[in-house]
């Protein structure tokens, strides 16, 4: 299966799993970059700000799912 180029917002595609024409469901999830930024804030003494990376879109990976069959389609990383 070829990689589908996906952006940070919902995309209109044909699902490679169920072949339905859908707009993807996008969920932001933390990744290694998110955890490293939070750790860095703690190490710099800004521990009250450590949860901030988990609320910032630029620190989250955007995962796209098919709303019809709920299969993972791809992701967009900043």
PyMOL commands that set and color helices and strands:
alter all, ss='L'
color gray80, all
select helices_A, chain A and resi 32-43+47-54+57-59
alter helices_A, ss='H'
color red, helices_A
select strands_A, chain A and resi 12-14+21-23+25-29+61-65+72-76
alter strands_A, ss='S'
color yellow, strands_A
deselect
rebuild
show_as cartoon
